[in-house]
Amino acid sequence: MNSIHCAIYKGHKKYDSYLFVEKKDDFSRVPDSLLEMLGRLELVMLLELKENKKLAQADPVLVMKALEENGFYLQMPDKTEPLKLAGSKPESHHLPKI
């Protein structure tokens, strides 16, 4: 498994979630419940995955394996990052009273 082509989509119902599939617009191996959870899908990019090519939030070897075995890979937001909310106010830092 040296490289594999895939299409990456973002879901509009789940913030910062990305669905990798083997072929552009082919969701035949993706469970209906997952497609419903993600909502409308928007193509982000077509990509050639390589074992030694770094991805932002996933191990390319695991993604490639999931694509071959399941036909898709779901990348969810990193739980360790603070939740990013549109329009949220910055956290205010008050000095303690003495």
C-alpha beads as a LAMMPS data file, in Angstrom:
LAMMPS data file: protein, C-alpha beads

98 atoms
97 bonds

1 atom types
1 bond types

-500.0 500.0 xlo xhi
-500.0 500.0 ylo yhi
-500.0 500.0 zlo zhi

Masses

1 110.0

Atoms # bond

1 1 1 0.000 0.000 0.000
2 1 1 2.171 2.850 -1.272
3 1 1 -0.508 5.388 -2.209
4 1 1 -4.254 5.684 -2.708
5 1 1 -6.439 8.411 -4.202
6 1 1 -9.394 9.743 -2.262
7 1 1 -11.938 12.539 -2.087
8 1 1 -12.446 14.546 1.101
9 1 1 -15.785 16.107 2.034
10 1 1 -16.847 18.280 4.941
11 1 1 -20.204 17.766 6.564
12 1 1 -22.442 20.734 7.280
13 1 1 -24.149 19.303 10.377
14 1 1 -20.989 18.311 12.257
15 1 1 -18.424 21.079 12.730
16 1 1 -14.884 20.216 11.653
17 1 1 -15.771 16.659 10.537
18 1 1 -14.366 15.313 7.287
19 1 1 -15.355 12.235 5.327
20 1 1 -12.704 10.549 3.172
21 1 1 -14.033 8.255 0.416
22 1 1 -12.308 6.196 -2.254
23 1 1 -13.855 7.949 -5.244
24 1 1 -15.380 11.381 -5.799
25 1 1 -19.158 11.325 -5.195
26 1 1 -19.192 7.579 -4.400
27 1 1 -20.833 7.113 -0.999
28 1 1 -22.016 3.556 -1.686
29 1 1 -19.924 2.076 1.161
30 1 1 -20.762 4.805 3.697
31 1 1 -23.576 3.922 6.147
32 1 1 -26.769 5.937 5.626
33 1 1 -26.806 6.883 9.315
34 1 1 -23.366 8.503 8.973
35 1 1 -24.399 10.416 5.852
36 1 1 -27.498 11.653 7.680
37 1 1 -25.411 12.706 10.695
38 1 1 -23.029 14.740 8.504
39 1 1 -25.752 16.429 6.459
40 1 1 -24.985 18.068 3.126
41 1 1 -21.481 17.160 1.999
42 1 1 -19.176 19.625 0.298
43 1 1 -16.107 18.460 -1.633
44 1 1 -13.000 19.943 -0.047
45 1 1 -10.280 18.303 -2.143
46 1 1 -9.055 15.323 -4.082
47 1 1 -5.887 13.893 -2.595
48 1 1 -3.312 11.208 -3.198
49 1 1 -2.547 9.690 0.204
50 1 1 0.927 8.307 0.753
51 1 1 2.226 6.449 3.774
52 1 1 4.926 9.071 4.370
53 1 1 2.738 12.122 3.558
54 1 1 1.658 13.880 6.744
55 1 1 -2.004 14.775 7.280
56 1 1 -3.174 17.542 9.614
57 1 1 -5.135 15.366 12.060
58 1 1 -4.851 11.739 11.002
59 1 1 -2.315 9.004 10.411
60 1 1 -2.205 8.443 6.631
61 1 1 -1.610 4.694 7.076
62 1 1 -4.776 4.358 9.197
63 1 1 -6.773 6.412 6.690
64 1 1 -5.541 4.277 3.789
65 1 1 -6.353 1.071 5.666
66 1 1 -9.877 2.300 6.519
67 1 1 -10.489 3.290 2.890
68 1 1 -9.447 -0.134 1.650
69 1 1 -11.378 -2.090 4.307
70 1 1 -14.480 0.080 4.792
71 1 1 -14.563 2.408 1.794
72 1 1 -14.476 5.516 3.995
73 1 1 -12.698 7.226 6.888
74 1 1 -14.322 9.781 9.203
75 1 1 -12.120 12.469 10.725
76 1 1 -13.728 14.071 13.768
77 1 1 -12.572 17.202 15.612
78 1 1 -9.704 16.760 18.034
79 1 1 -11.325 16.572 21.493
80 1 1 -8.265 18.148 23.119
81 1 1 -8.721 21.440 21.225
82 1 1 -11.112 24.002 22.699
83 1 1 -14.452 24.102 20.911
84 1 1 -14.472 26.824 18.246
85 1 1 -17.794 28.607 18.044
86 1 1 -18.629 31.235 15.463
87 1 1 -19.364 34.545 17.114
88 1 1 -18.138 33.465 20.544
89 1 1 -16.627 36.146 22.737
90 1 1 -12.998 35.851 23.770
91 1 1 -12.460 34.657 27.298
92 1 1 -11.890 37.551 29.652
93 1 1 -9.068 37.329 32.122
94 1 1 -9.657 39.300 35.298
95 1 1 -6.960 40.019 37.798
96 1 1 -7.700 38.645 41.234
97 1 1 -8.755 41.203 43.858
98 1 1 -6.266 41.740 46.645

Bonds

1 1 1 2
2 1 2 3
3 1 3 4
4 1 4 5
5 1 5 6
6 1 6 7
7 1 7 8
8 1 8 9
9 1 9 10
10 1 10 11
11 1 11 12
12 1 12 13
13 1 13 14
14 1 14 15
15 1 15 16
16 1 16 17
17 1 17 18
18 1 18 19
19 1 19 20
20 1 20 21
21 1 21 22
22 1 22 23
23 1 23 24
24 1 24 25
25 1 25 26
26 1 26 27
27 1 27 28
28 1 28 29
29 1 29 30
30 1 30 31
31 1 31 32
32 1 32 33
33 1 33 34
34 1 34 35
35 1 35 36
36 1 36 37
37 1 37 38
38 1 38 39
39 1 39 40
40 1 40 41
41 1 41 42
42 1 42 43
43 1 43 44
44 1 44 45
45 1 45 46
46 1 46 47
47 1 47 48
48 1 48 49
49 1 49 50
50 1 50 51
51 1 51 52
52 1 52 53
53 1 53 54
54 1 54 55
55 1 55 56
56 1 56 57
57 1 57 58
58 1 58 59
59 1 59 60
60 1 60 61
61 1 61 62
62 1 62 63
63 1 63 64
64 1 64 65
65 1 65 66
66 1 66 67
67 1 67 68
68 1 68 69
69 1 69 70
70 1 70 71
71 1 71 72
72 1 72 73
73 1 73 74
74 1 74 75
75 1 75 76
76 1 76 77
77 1 77 78
78 1 78 79
79 1 79 80
80 1 80 81
81 1 81 82
82 1 82 83
83 1 83 84
84 1 84 85
85 1 85 86
86 1 86 87
87 1 87 88
88 1 88 89
89 1 89 90
90 1 90 91
91 1 91 92
92 1 92 93
93 1 93 94
94 1 94 95
95 1 95 96
96 1 96 97
97 1 97 98
